[in-house]
Amino acid sequence: MKIEKATFDFLNNLKENNNREWFQENKPAYEAALKNVTEFIEQIIVGLSGMDPHINQDISAKKCLFRIYRDVRFSKNKDPYKSWFAAGISVDGRKLAGPEYYIHIEPNGTFIAVGYWRPDKNHLEAIRQEIDYSAPELFEALKKGGWKAEDLSSEDKLQRPPAGYSADNEHIELLKHRSFILSMNISRKDMESSKALETVISSYATMIPFKEFIHQALDQ
């Protein structure tokens, strides 16, 4: 199972012709690309269900996929369509209040990620408390997959210590995170390979111990 060249070609063409007229004229190409991506997500779900007790084969790929239509109401960018496909994979599709798998499929920007983006206040406090009390467990979980704490995305991070934590806390840099995410880029060549599904699943597998640490923090 792989992402077809035609799917990437459609996304490239859409990026260059991001308007409703072109999209309607090329609806069959969109539908073929969507079918390819949906089937790929279905196979990811099957693969993950054998490794992660929080994932089962009954999860709907369609519930996991994000719509290709952009919400332009509050954006300076008025392009009506995204030039990529994306999915959030969890028991609640893309709407889980907890850690999940993410895949972003774009010709020159495909990547996968695992973690919890912008948890609500209670969940964020629980994760920070777990790190404060049990940081060695987090480090060990990361190490199992060949990761380090420094690999966590630092894009969404406080400048100052969060309330309740002092600047001299041993793990203050981790505690400043507002999102807890590992990610990995995957080339178009690898996504078009016959081993694409295997590549994605094996890459996700390295992140599962980290995901379990988040579940543990939330008592999920």
C-alpha positions as CSV (number, residue, x, y, z in Angstrom):
1,M,0.0,0.0,0.0
2,K,1.3,3.4,-0.9
3,I,0.4,7.0,-1.9
4,E,0.1,7.0,-5.6
5,K,2.0,9.4,-7.8
6,A,-1.3,10.6,-9.2
7,T,-2.3,11.7,-5.7
8,F,0.8,13.9,-5.3
9,D,0.4,15.2,-8.8
10,F,-3.2,16.2,-8.0
11,L,-2.0,18.1,-4.9
12,N,0.7,19.9,-6.9
13,N,-1.8,20.9,-9.5
14,L,-4.3,22.1,-6.9
15,K,-1.6,24.2,-5.3
16,E,-1.0,26.0,-8.6
17,N,-4.8,26.2,-9.4
18,N,-6.4,26.8,-6.1
19,N,-9.8,28.0,-7.2
20,R,-13.3,26.5,-7.3
21,E,-13.6,26.4,-11.0
22,W,-10.4,24.2,-11.4
23,F,-11.4,22.0,-8.5
24,Q,-14.8,21.3,-10.0
25,E,-13.3,20.5,-13.4
26,N,-10.9,18.1,-11.7
27,K,-13.3,16.5,-9.2
28,P,-12.6,13.0,-10.5
29,A,-8.9,13.4,-9.8
30,Y,-9.7,14.7,-6.3
31,E,-12.0,11.7,-5.7
32,A,-9.4,9.3,-6.8
33,A,-6.8,10.9,-4.6
34,L,-9.1,11.0,-1.6
35,K,-9.9,7.3,-2.2
36,N,-6.2,6.5,-2.2
37,V,-5.5,8.4,1.0
38,T,-8.6,7.0,2.7
39,E,-7.5,3.4,2.0
40,F,-4.0,4.3,3.2
41,I,-5.4,5.6,6.5
42,E,-7.5,2.4,6.8
43,Q,-4.4,0.3,6.5
44,I,-2.5,2.5,9.0
45,I,-5.4,1.9,11.5
46,V,-5.2,-1.9,11.0
47,G,-1.4,-1.8,11.6
48,L,-1.6,0.4,14.7
49,S,-4.4,-1.7,16.1
50,G,-1.9,-4.6,16.5
51,M,0.5,-2.4,18.5
52,D,-1.6,0.1,20.5
53,P,-4.4,-0.9,22.8
54,H,-5.9,2.6,22.3
55,I,-6.5,1.9,18.6
56,N,-9.0,-0.6,17.1
57,Q,-9.9,-1.7,13.6
58,D,-13.4,-0.2,14.0
59,I,-12.1,3.3,13.8
60,S,-13.4,5.0,10.6
61,A,-10.7,6.5,8.3
62,K,-13.3,9.0,7.1
63,K,-13.7,10.3,10.7
64,C,-10.0,10.7,10.9
65,L,-9.5,12.7,7.7
66,F,-9.6,16.5,7.8
67,R,-11.7,18.2,5.2
68,I,-9.8,19.6,2.2
69,Y,-11.9,22.7,2.3
70,R,-10.3,25.7,4.1
71,D,-12.1,28.0,6.6
72,V,-11.1,31.4,5.1
73,R,-13.3,33.5,7.3
74,F,-10.5,34.8,9.6
75,S,-7.6,34.2,7.3
76,K,-5.7,36.5,5.0
77,N,-5.1,33.5,2.7
78,K,-8.3,33.1,0.8
79,D,-7.4,29.9,-1.1
80,P,-10.5,27.7,-0.8
81,Y,-8.6,24.4,-0.6
82,K,-5.7,22.9,1.3
83,S,-3.0,21.5,-0.9
84,W,-2.5,18.5,1.3
85,F,-4.4,15.7,3.0
86,A,-4.2,15.1,6.7
87,A,-5.7,12.8,9.3
88,G,-5.7,12.5,13.1
89,I,-6.1,8.9,14.2
90,S,-7.7,8.0,17.5
91,V,-10.7,6.2,18.8
92,D,-12.6,9.5,18.3
93,G,-11.2,10.1,14.8
94,R,-9.6,13.5,14.6
95,K,-11.4,15.0,17.6
96,L,-9.8,13.1,20.6
97,A,-9.1,15.0,23.8
98,G,-5.9,13.1,24.3
99,P,-2.8,11.9,22.4
100,E,-3.2,10.7,18.9
101,Y,-1.4,9.9,15.6
102,Y,-1.3,12.5,12.9
103,I,-0.3,12.2,9.2
104,H,0.2,15.1,6.8
105,I,0.5,14.1,3.1
106,E,1.9,16.8,0.8
107,P,4.2,16.4,-2.2
108,N,7.2,18.1,-0.6
109,G,6.2,18.1,3.1
110,T,4.9,14.7,4.2
111,F,5.4,14.1,7.9
112,I,3.9,12.0,10.7
113,A,3.5,12.9,14.3
114,V,2.4,11.5,17.6
115,G,1.4,13.4,20.8
116,Y,-1.0,15.8,22.2
117,W,-1.4,19.3,20.6
118,R,-2.6,22.0,22.9
119,P,-4.3,20.0,25.7
120,D,-6.9,21.7,27.7
121,K,-6.0,23.3,31.1
122,N,-6.7,20.2,33.2
123,H,-4.9,17.8,30.8
124,L,-1.9,20.2,30.5
125,E,-1.6,20.4,34.2
126,A,-1.8,16.6,34.5
127,I,1.0,16.1,31.9
128,R,3.2,18.7,33.5
129,Q,2.7,17.1,36.9
130,E,3.6,13.7,35.5
131,I,6.8,15.1,34.0
132,D,7.6,16.8,37.3
133,Y,7.1,13.7,39.3
134,S,8.2,11.0,36.8
135,A,10.6,12.6,34.3
136,P,12.9,9.5,34.3
137,E,9.9,7.5,33.0
138,L,9.4,9.9,30.1
139,F,13.1,9.8,29.3
140,E,12.9,6.0,29.3
141,A,9.8,5.9,27.1
142,L,11.5,8.2,24.6
143,K,14.7,6.1,24.7
144,K,12.8,3.0,23.9
145,G,12.0,4.4,20.5
146,G,15.4,6.0,19.9
147,W,14.2,9.5,20.8
148,K,15.4,12.1,23.3
149,A,13.6,14.9,25.2
150,E,15.2,17.4,22.9
151,D,13.3,15.8,20.0
152,L,10.0,17.0,21.3
153,S,8.7,19.9,19.2
154,S,9.6,23.2,20.8
155,E,7.4,25.4,18.5
156,D,4.7,25.7,21.1
157,K,6.5,26.6,24.2
158,L,6.2,29.2,27.0
159,Q,8.9,31.8,27.4
160,R,8.6,31.8,31.2
161,P,8.0,29.0,33.7
162,P,4.3,28.0,33.9
163,A,2.4,28.9,37.1
164,G,3.4,26.7,40.0
165,Y,6.9,25.9,38.8
166,S,10.1,27.7,39.6
167,A,12.7,28.6,37.0
168,D,15.3,26.4,38.7
169,N,13.2,23.2,38.3
170,E,15.4,20.5,36.9
171,H,12.9,19.9,34.1
172,I,11.7,23.4,33.5
173,E,12.4,23.4,29.7
174,L,10.0,20.4,29.3
175,L,7.5,21.9,31.6
176,K,7.3,25.0,29.4
177,H,5.8,23.0,26.6
178,R,2.2,23.6,25.7
179,S,2.1,20.7,23.3
180,F,3.9,17.4,23.5
181,I,4.7,16.1,20.1
182,L,7.2,13.9,18.3
183,S,7.4,14.2,14.5
184,M,9.2,12.7,11.5
185,N,9.5,13.8,7.9
186,I,8.9,11.1,5.2
187,S,10.1,11.8,1.6
188,R,7.8,11.6,-1.4
189,K,9.9,8.8,-2.7
190,D,9.3,6.7,0.4
191,M,5.6,7.5,0.3
192,E,5.4,6.3,-3.3
193,S,7.3,3.2,-2.5
194,S,5.6,-0.2,-2.2
195,K,6.9,-0.2,1.4
196,A,5.3,3.2,2.3
197,L,2.8,1.7,4.7
198,E,5.5,-0.3,6.4
199,T,7.7,2.8,6.7
200,V,4.8,4.8,8.4
201,I,3.8,2.0,10.8
202,S,7.4,1.3,11.9
203,S,8.0,5.0,12.4
204,Y,4.9,5.3,14.5
205,A,6.0,2.3,16.5
206,T,9.0,4.2,17.8
207,M,6.7,6.9,19.2
208,I,4.2,4.6,21.0
209,P,6.1,4.4,24.4
210,F,6.0,8.2,24.5
211,K,2.3,8.2,23.6
212,E,1.7,5.7,26.5
213,F,3.4,8.0,28.9
214,I,0.9,10.7,28.0
215,H,-2.0,8.3,28.4
216,Q,-0.6,7.4,31.8
217,A,-0.5,11.0,32.8
218,L,-4.1,11.4,31.9
219,D,-5.2,8.0,33.4
220,Q,-6.5,7.0,30.0
